[in-house]
Amino acid sequence: MGVPQTMESLKERAAFIRESLHKSQTITESMVSILGSFDHRLSALETAMRPTQ
């Protein structure tokens, strides 16, 4: 295996890793948004369910 082939292989792997990290970041941001919304709605429900005195 020559140096140009090795470099090309490394470039392809680096691009794949970059793409995977980008997808992972997108999924993470989406989950944070979903969980934040859920937390907000759950807090509102808890407030509504508190007994009045």
N, CA, C and O atoms as a Tripos MOL2 file, in Angstrom:
@<TRIPOS>MOLECULE
protein
  212   211    53     0     0
PROTEIN
NO_CHARGES

@<TRIPOS>ATOM
      1 N           0.8630   -1.1900    0.0000 N.3       1 MET1
      2 CA          0.0000    0.0000    0.0000 C.3       1 MET1
      3 C           0.8940    1.2330    0.0000 C.2       1 MET1
      4 O           1.7530    1.3770    0.8700 O.2       1 MET1
      5 N           0.7010    2.1160   -0.9590 N.am      2 GLY2
      6 CA          1.5300    3.2940   -1.0710 C.3       2 GLY2
      7 C           1.0260    4.4360   -0.2110 C.2       2 GLY2
      8 O          -0.0800    4.4010    0.3280 O.2       2 GLY2
      9 N           1.8590    5.4330   -0.1020 N.am      3 VAL3
     10 CA          1.5120    6.6050    0.7080 C.3       3 VAL3
     11 C           0.2730    7.3200    0.1800 C.2       3 VAL3
     12 O          -0.5850    7.6860    0.9840 O.2       3 VAL3
     13 N           0.1310    7.5400   -1.1370 N.am      4 PRO4
     14 CA         -1.0860    8.2160   -1.6140 C.3       4 PRO4
     15 C          -2.3650    7.4580   -1.2560 C.2       4 PRO4
     16 O          -3.3730    8.0720   -0.9060 O.2       4 PRO4
     17 N          -2.3250    6.1190   -1.3430 N.am      5 GLN5
     18 CA         -3.5080    5.3310   -0.9930 C.3       5 GLN5
     19 C          -3.8090    5.4560    0.4980 C.2       5 GLN5
     20 O          -4.9690    5.5640    0.8950 O.2       5 GLN5
     21 N          -2.7660    5.4410    1.3170 N.am      6 THR6
     22 CA         -2.9480    5.5730    2.7580 C.3       6 THR6
     23 C          -3.5370    6.9310    3.0960 C.2       6 THR6
     24 O          -4.4470    7.0270    3.9190 O.2       6 THR6
     25 N          -3.0310    7.9690    2.4740 N.am      7 MET7
     26 CA         -3.5470    9.3210    2.7220 C.3       7 MET7
     27 C          -5.0040    9.4250    2.2930 C.2       7 MET7
     28 O          -5.8170   10.0220    2.9980 O.2       7 MET7
     29 N          -5.3350    8.8560    1.1570 N.am      8 GLU8
     30 CA         -6.7180    8.8950    0.6670 C.3       8 GLU8
     31 C          -7.6360    8.1440    1.6230 C.2       8 GLU8
     32 O          -8.7410    8.5970    1.9210 O.2       8 GLU8
     33 N          -7.1750    7.0020    2.0950 N.am      9 SER9
     34 CA         -7.9590    6.2130    3.0460 C.3       9 SER9
     35 C          -8.1830    6.9930    4.3360 C.2       9 SER9
     36 O          -9.2860    6.9920    4.8810 O.2       9 SER9
     37 N          -7.1510    7.6530    4.8190 N.am     10 LEU10
     38 CA         -7.2790    8.4580    6.0400 C.3      10 LEU10
     39 C          -8.2320    9.6330    5.8330 C.2      10 LEU10
     40 O          -9.0110    9.9680    6.7260 O.2      10 LEU10
     41 N          -8.1690   10.2560    4.6620 N.am     11 LYS11
     42 CA         -9.0780   11.3680    4.3580 C.3      11 LYS11
     43 C         -10.5250   10.8930    4.3460 C.2      11 LYS11
     44 O         -11.4120   11.5760    4.8600 O.2      11 LYS11
     45 N         -10.7640    9.7200    3.7580 N.am     12 GLU12
     46 CA        -12.1220    9.1690    3.7080 C.3      12 GLU12
     47 C         -12.6280    8.8460    5.1120 C.2      12 GLU12
     48 O         -13.7810    9.1280    5.4410 O.2      12 GLU12
     49 N         -11.7670    8.2570    5.9350 N.am     13 ARG13
     50 CA        -12.1600    7.9360    7.3060 C.3      13 ARG13
     51 C         -12.4370    9.2020    8.1050 C.2      13 ARG13
     52 O         -13.3890    9.2520    8.8840 O.2      13 ARG13
     53 N         -11.6100   10.2230    7.9150 N.am     14 ALA14
     54 CA        -11.8110   11.4900    8.6180 C.3      14 ALA14
     55 C         -13.1300   12.1310    8.2000 C.2      14 ALA14
     56 O         -13.8520   12.6670    9.0410 O.2      14 ALA14
     57 N         -13.4480   12.0820    6.9170 N.am     15 ALA15
     58 CA        -14.7150   12.6380    6.4310 C.3      15 ALA15
     59 C         -15.8940   11.8660    7.0150 C.2      15 ALA15
     60 O         -16.8980   12.4650    7.3990 O.2      15 ALA15
     61 N         -15.7780   10.5440    7.0840 N.am     16 PHE16
     62 CA        -16.8400    9.7200    7.6640 C.3      16 PHE16
     63 C         -17.0390   10.0520    9.1400 C.2      16 PHE16
     64 O         -18.1730   10.1740    9.6050 O.2      16 PHE16
     65 N         -15.9430   10.1990    9.8720 N.am     17 ILE17
     66 CA        -16.0300   10.5360   11.2950 C.3      17 ILE17
     67 C         -16.6460   11.9100   11.4800 C.2      17 ILE17
     68 O         -17.4770   12.1060   12.3670 O.2      17 ILE17
     69 N         -16.2420   12.8710   10.6420 N.am     18 ARG18
     70 CA        -16.8200   14.2220   10.7180 C.3      18 ARG18
     71 C         -18.3230   14.1860   10.4920 C.2      18 ARG18
     72 O         -19.0820   14.8220   11.2240 O.2      18 ARG18
     73 N         -18.7550   13.4390    9.4750 N.am     19 GLU19
     74 CA        -20.1810   13.3210    9.1610 C.3      19 GLU19
     75 C         -20.9340   12.6550   10.3140 C.2      19 GLU19
     76 O         -22.0340   13.0770   10.6720 O.2      19 GLU19
     77 N         -20.3390   11.6220   10.8870 N.am     20 SER20
     78 CA        -20.9690   10.9320   12.0150 C.3      20 SER20
     79 C         -21.0980   11.8560   13.2180 C.2      20 SER20
     80 O         -22.1280   11.8550   13.8920 O.2      20 SER20
     81 N         -20.0760   12.6330   13.4880 N.am     21 LEU21
     82 CA        -20.1300   13.5830   14.6040 C.3      21 LEU21
     83 C         -21.1880   14.6480   14.3720 C.2      21 LEU21
     84 O         -21.8800   15.0560   15.3050 O.2      21 LEU21
     85 N         -21.3140   15.0960   13.1300 N.am     22 HIS22
     86 CA        -22.3370   16.0920   12.8060 C.3      22 HIS22
     87 C         -23.7340   15.5190   13.0370 C.2      22 HIS22
     88 O         -24.5910   16.1830   13.6200 O.2      22 HIS22
     89 N         -23.9620   14.2920   12.5830 N.am     23 LYS23
     90 CA        -25.2620   13.6430   12.7970 C.3      23 LYS23
     91 C         -25.5380   13.4760   14.2860 C.2      23 LYS23
     92 O         -26.6530   13.7160   14.7500 O.2      23 LYS23
     93 N         -24.5200   13.0650   15.0280 N.am     24 SER24
     94 CA        -24.6640   12.8790   16.4690 C.3      24 SER24
     95 C         -25.0050   14.2010   17.1540 C.2      24 SER24
     96 O         -25.8540   14.2350   18.0450 O.2      24 SER24
     97 N         -24.3580   15.2740   16.7480 N.am     25 GLN25
     98 CA        -24.6350   16.5910   17.3230 C.3      25 GLN25
     99 C         -26.0600   17.0240   17.0160 C.2      25 GLN25
    100 O         -26.7380   17.5770   17.8820 O.2      25 GLN25
    101 N         -26.5180   16.7830   15.8040 N.am     26 THR26
    102 CA        -27.8860   17.1310   15.4180 C.3      26 THR26
    103 C         -28.8960   16.3600   16.2600 C.2      26 THR26
    104 O         -29.8790   16.9290   16.7340 O.2      26 THR26
    105 N         -28.6530   15.0710   16.4440 N.am     27 ILE27
    106 CA        -29.5490   14.2450   17.2630 C.3      27 ILE27
    107 C         -29.5330   14.7260   18.7110 C.2      27 ILE27
    108 O         -30.5820   14.8010   19.3510 O.2      27 ILE27
    109 N         -28.3520   15.0500   19.2290 N.am     28 THR28
    110 CA        -28.2320   15.5390   20.6020 C.3      28 THR28
    111 C         -29.0200   16.8220   20.7930 C.2      28 THR28
    112 O         -29.7550   16.9570   21.7710 O.2      28 THR28
    113 N         -28.8790   17.7630   19.8750 N.am     29 GLU29
    114 CA        -29.6070   19.0300   19.9730 C.3      29 GLU29
    115 C         -31.1110   18.8050   19.9260 C.2      29 GLU29
    116 O         -31.8650   19.4640   20.6420 O.2      29 GLU29
    117 N         -31.5440   17.8810   19.0890 N.am     30 SER30
    118 CA        -32.9650   17.5600   18.9950 C.3      30 SER30
    119 C         -33.4720   16.9620   20.3030 C.2      30 SER30
    120 O         -34.5430   17.3350   20.7830 O.2      30 SER30
    121 N         -32.7160   16.0450   20.8770 N.am     31 MET31
    122 CA        -33.1210   15.4230   22.1440 C.3      31 MET31
    123 C         -33.1600   16.4460   23.2740 C.2      31 MET31
    124 O         -34.0670   16.4060   24.1060 O.2      31 MET31
    125 N         -32.2090   17.3460   23.3190 N.am     32 VAL32
    126 CA        -32.2040   18.3950   24.3420 C.3      32 VAL32
    127 C         -33.4530   19.2480   24.2100 C.2      32 VAL32
    128 O         -34.0720   19.6010   25.2140 O.2      32 VAL32
    129 N         -33.8270   19.5820   22.9900 N.am     33 SER33
    130 CA        -35.0340   20.3690   22.7490 C.3      33 SER33
    131 C         -36.2810   19.6130   23.1880 C.2      33 SER33
    132 O         -37.1490   20.1760   23.8560 O.2      33 SER33
    133 N         -36.3720   18.3470   22.8180 N.am     34 ILE34
    134 CA        -37.5300   17.5260   23.1850 C.3      34 ILE34
    135 C         -37.6370   17.4020   24.7030 C.2      34 ILE34
    136 O         -38.7190   17.5690   25.2660 O.2      34 ILE34
    137 N         -36.5220   17.1090   25.3620 N.am     35 LEU35
    138 CA        -36.5500   16.9450   26.8130 C.3      35 LEU35
    139 C         -36.8420   18.2640   27.5230 C.2      35 LEU35
    140 O         -37.5170   18.2730   28.5520 O.2      35 LEU35
    141 N         -36.3470   19.3670   26.9910 N.am     36 GLY36
    142 CA        -36.6570   20.6780   27.5610 C.3      36 GLY36
    143 C         -38.1380   20.9850   27.4700 C.2      36 GLY36
    144 O         -38.7300   21.4950   28.4210 O.2      36 GLY36
    145 N         -38.7370   20.6780   26.3380 N.am     37 SER37
    146 CA        -40.1690   20.8850   26.1520 C.3      37 SER37
    147 C         -40.9620   19.9970   27.1040 C.2      37 SER37
    148 O         -41.9360   20.4430   27.7090 O.2      37 SER37
    149 N         -40.5460   18.7450   27.2340 N.am     38 PHE38
    150 CA        -41.2190   17.8210   28.1430 C.3      38 PHE38
    151 C         -41.1360   18.3290   29.5800 C.2      38 PHE38
    152 O         -42.1300   18.3050   30.3050 O.2      38 PHE38
    153 N         -39.9640   18.7860   29.9900 N.am     39 ASP39
    154 CA        -39.7760   19.3080   31.3470 C.3      39 ASP39
    155 C         -40.6780   20.5090   31.5990 C.2      39 ASP39
    156 O         -41.2860   20.6260   32.6630 O.2      39 ASP39
    157 N         -40.7600   21.3920   30.6220 N.am     40 HIS40
    158 CA        -41.6130   22.5800   30.7540 C.3      40 HIS40
    159 C         -43.0770   22.1710   30.9080 C.2      40 HIS40
    160 O         -43.7780   22.6850   31.7800 O.2      40 HIS40
    161 N         -43.5350   21.2520   30.0700 N.am     41 ARG41
    162 CA        -44.9370   20.8100   30.1410 C.3      41 ARG41
    163 C         -45.2190   20.0390   31.4260 C.2      41 ARG41
    164 O         -46.3040   20.1650   31.9940 O.2      41 ARG41
    165 N         -44.2690   19.2510   31.8860 N.am     42 LEU42
    166 CA        -44.4450   18.5140   33.1330 C.3      42 LEU42
    167 C         -44.5240   19.4760   34.3180 C.2      42 LEU42
    168 O         -45.3340   19.2800   35.2240 O.2      42 LEU42
    169 N         -43.6960   20.5030   34.3140 N.am     43 SER43
    170 CA        -43.7520   21.5130   35.3780 C.3      43 SER43
    171 C         -45.1040   22.2090   35.3880 C.2      43 SER43
    172 O         -45.6720   22.4490   36.4530 O.2      43 SER43
    173 N         -45.6200   22.5340   34.2120 N.am     44 ALA44
    174 CA        -46.9310   23.1820   34.1230 C.3      44 ALA44
    175 C         -48.0210   22.2520   34.6510 C.2      44 ALA44
    176 O         -48.9410   22.6980   35.3370 O.2      44 ALA44
    177 N         -47.9220   20.9740   34.3370 N.am     45 LEU45
    178 CA        -48.9010   20.0040   34.8270 C.3      45 LEU45
    179 C         -48.8250   19.8750   36.3470 C.2      45 LEU45
    180 O         -49.8550   19.8320   37.0200 O.2      45 LEU45
    181 N         -47.6130   19.8150   36.8850 N.am     46 GLU46
    182 CA        -47.4480   19.7310   38.3380 C.3      46 GLU46
    183 C         -48.0450   20.9490   39.0230 C.2      46 GLU46
    184 O         -48.6870   20.8240   40.0660 O.2      46 GLU46
    185 N         -47.8390   22.1200   38.4480 N.am     47 THR47
    186 CA        -48.4010   23.3450   39.0110 C.3      47 THR47
    187 C         -49.9220   23.2900   38.9810 C.2      47 THR47
    188 O         -50.5730   23.6800   39.9510 O.2      47 THR47
    189 N         -50.4860   22.8190   37.8980 N.am     48 ALA48
    190 CA        -51.9410   22.7400   37.7660 C.3      48 ALA48
    191 C         -52.5420   21.7060   38.7160 C.2      48 ALA48
    192 O         -53.6950   21.8410   39.1250 O.2      48 ALA48
    193 N         -51.7790   20.6840   39.0680 N.am     49 MET49
    194 CA        -52.2960   19.6110   39.9180 C.3      49 MET49
    195 C         -52.1340   19.8890   41.4130 C.2      49 MET49
    196 O         -52.6570   19.1400   42.2380 O.2      49 MET49
    197 N         -51.4230   20.9450   41.7690 N.am     50 ARG50
    198 CA        -51.2360   21.2630   43.1850 C.3      50 ARG50
    199 C         -52.5830   21.5650   43.8200 C.2      50 ARG50
    200 O         -53.4120   22.2620   43.2360 O.2      50 ARG50
    201 N         -52.7970   21.0390   45.0160 N.am     51 PRO51
    202 CA        -54.0700   21.3430   45.6770 C.3      51 PRO51
    203 C         -54.1190   22.8090   46.1040 C.2      51 PRO51
    204 O         -53.1150   23.3750   46.5350 O.2      51 PRO51
    205 N         -55.2690   23.3970   45.9820 N.am     52 THR52
    206 CA        -55.4410   24.7840   46.4180 C.3      52 THR52
    207 C         -55.8470   24.7890   47.8790 C.2      52 THR52
    208 O         -56.5040   23.8640   48.3580 O.2      52 THR52
    209 N         -55.4530   25.8320   48.5790 N.am     53 GLN53
    210 CA        -55.7770   25.9130   50.0080 C.3      53 GLN53
    211 C         -56.7850   26.9880   50.2810 C.2      53 GLN53
    212 O         -57.1710   27.1940   51.4320 O.2      53 GLN53
@<TRIPOS>BOND
     1     1     2 1
     2     2     3 1
     3     3     4 2
     4     3     5 am
     5     5     6 1
     6     6     7 1
     7     7     8 2
     8     7     9 am
     9     9    10 1
    10    10    11 1
    11    11    12 2
    12    11    13 am
    13    13    14 1
    14    14    15 1
    15    15    16 2
    16    15    17 am
    17    17    18 1
    18    18    19 1
    19    19    20 2
    20    19    21 am
    21    21    22 1
    22    22    23 1
    23    23    24 2
    24    23    25 am
    25    25    26 1
    26    26    27 1
    27    27    28 2
    28    27    29 am
    29    29    30 1
    30    30    31 1
    31    31    32 2
    32    31    33 am
    33    33    34 1
    34    34    35 1
    35    35    36 2
    36    35    37 am
    37    37    38 1
    38    38    39 1
    39    39    40 2
    40    39    41 am
    41    41    42 1
    42    42    43 1
    43    43    44 2
    44    43    45 am
    45    45    46 1
    46    46    47 1
    47    47    48 2
    48    47    49 am
    49    49    50 1
    50    50    51 1
    51    51    52 2
    52    51    53 am
    53    53    54 1
    54    54    55 1
    55    55    56 2
    56    55    57 am
    57    57    58 1
    58    58    59 1
    59    59    60 2
    60    59    61 am
    61    61    62 1
    62    62    63 1
    63    63    64 2
    64    63    65 am
    65    65    66 1
    66    66    67 1
    67    67    68 2
    68    67    69 am
    69    69    70 1
    70    70    71 1
    71    71    72 2
    72    71    73 am
    73    73    74 1
    74    74    75 1
    75    75    76 2
    76    75    77 am
    77    77    78 1
    78    78    79 1
    79    79    80 2
    80    79    81 am
    81    81    82 1
    82    82    83 1
    83    83    84 2
    84    83    85 am
    85    85    86 1
    86    86    87 1
    87    87    88 2
    88    87    89 am
    89    89    90 1
    90    90    91 1
    91    91    92 2
    92    91    93 am
    93    93    94 1
    94    94    95 1
    95    95    96 2
    96    95    97 am
    97    97    98 1
    98    98    99 1
    99    99   100 2
   100    99   101 am
   101   101   102 1
   102   102   103 1
   103   103   104 2
   104   103   105 am
   105   105   106 1
   106   106   107 1
   107   107   108 2
   108   107   109 am
   109   109   110 1
   110   110   111 1
   111   111   112 2
   112   111   113 am
   113   113   114 1
   114   114   115 1
   115   115   116 2
   116   115   117 am
   117   117   118 1
   118   118   119 1
   119   119   120 2
   120   119   121 am
   121   121   122 1
   122   122   123 1
   123   123   124 2
   124   123   125 am
   125   125   126 1
   126   126   127 1
   127   127   128 2
   128   127   129 am
   129   129   130 1
   130   130   131 1
   131   131   132 2
   132   131   133 am
   133   133   134 1
   134   134   135 1
   135   135   136 2
   136   135   137 am
   137   137   138 1
   138   138   139 1
   139   139   140 2
   140   139   141 am
   141   141   142 1
   142   142   143 1
   143   143   144 2
   144   143   145 am
   145   145   146 1
   146   146   147 1
   147   147   148 2
   148   147   149 am
   149   149   150 1
   150   150   151 1
   151   151   152 2
   152   151   153 am
   153   153   154 1
   154   154   155 1
   155   155   156 2
   156   155   157 am
   157   157   158 1
   158   158   159 1
   159   159   160 2
   160   159   161 am
   161   161   162 1
   162   162   163 1
   163   163   164 2
   164   163   165 am
   165   165   166 1
   166   166   167 1
   167   167   168 2
   168   167   169 am
   169   169   170 1
   170   170   171 1
   171   171   172 2
   172   171   173 am
   173   173   174 1
   174   174   175 1
   175   175   176 2
   176   175   177 am
   177   177   178 1
   178   178   179 1
   179   179   180 2
   180   179   181 am
   181   181   182 1
   182   182   183 1
   183   183   184 2
   184   183   185 am
   185   185   186 1
   186   186   187 1
   187   187   188 2
   188   187   189 am
   189   189   190 1
   190   190   191 1
   191   191   192 2
   192   191   193 am
   193   193   194 1
   194   194   195 1
   195   195   196 2
   196   195   197 am
   197   197   198 1
   198   198   199 1
   199   199   200 2
   200   199   201 am
   201   201   202 1
   202   202   203 1
   203   203   204 2
   204   203   205 am
   205   205   206 1
   206   206   207 1
   207   207   208 2
   208   207   209 am
   209   209   210 1
   210   210   211 1
   211   211   212 2
@<TRIPOS>SUBSTRUCTURE
     1 MET1         2 RESIDUE 1 A MET
     2 GLY2         6 RESIDUE 1 A GLY
     3 VAL3        10 RESIDUE 1 A VAL
     4 PRO4        14 RESIDUE 1 A PRO
     5 GLN5        18 RESIDUE 1 A GLN
     6 THR6        22 RESIDUE 1 A THR
     7 MET7        26 RESIDUE 1 A MET
     8 GLU8        30 RESIDUE 1 A GLU
     9 SER9        34 RESIDUE 1 A SER
    10 LEU10       38 RESIDUE 1 A LEU
    11 LYS11       42 RESIDUE 1 A LYS
    12 GLU12       46 RESIDUE 1 A GLU
    13 ARG13       50 RESIDUE 1 A ARG
    14 ALA14       54 RESIDUE 1 A ALA
    15 ALA15       58 RESIDUE 1 A ALA
    16 PHE16       62 RESIDUE 1 A PHE
    17 ILE17       66 RESIDUE 1 A ILE
    18 ARG18       70 RESIDUE 1 A ARG
    19 GLU19       74 RESIDUE 1 A GLU
    20 SER20       78 RESIDUE 1 A SER
    21 LEU21       82 RESIDUE 1 A LEU
    22 HIS22       86 RESIDUE 1 A HIS
    23 LYS23       90 RESIDUE 1 A LYS
    24 SER24       94 RESIDUE 1 A SER
    25 GLN25       98 RESIDUE 1 A GLN
    26 THR26      102 RESIDUE 1 A THR
    27 ILE27      106 RESIDUE 1 A ILE
    28 THR28      110 RESIDUE 1 A THR
    29 GLU29      114 RESIDUE 1 A GLU
    30 SER30      118 RESIDUE 1 A SER
    31 MET31      122 RESIDUE 1 A MET
    32 VAL32      126 RESIDUE 1 A VAL
    33 SER33      130 RESIDUE 1 A SER
    34 ILE34      134 RESIDUE 1 A ILE
    35 LEU35      138 RESIDUE 1 A LEU
    36 GLY36      142 RESIDUE 1 A GLY
    37 SER37      146 RESIDUE 1 A SER
    38 PHE38      150 RESIDUE 1 A PHE
    39 ASP39      154 RESIDUE 1 A ASP
    40 HIS40      158 RESIDUE 1 A HIS
    41 ARG41      162 RESIDUE 1 A ARG
    42 LEU42      166 RESIDUE 1 A LEU
    43 SER43      170 RESIDUE 1 A SER
    44 ALA44      174 RESIDUE 1 A ALA
    45 LEU45      178 RESIDUE 1 A LEU
    46 GLU46      182 RESIDUE 1 A GLU
    47 THR47      186 RESIDUE 1 A THR
    48 ALA48      190 RESIDUE 1 A ALA
    49 MET49      194 RESIDUE 1 A MET
    50 ARG50      198 RESIDUE 1 A ARG
    51 PRO51      202 RESIDUE 1 A PRO
    52 THR52      206 RESIDUE 1 A THR
    53 GLN53      210 RESIDUE 1 A GLN
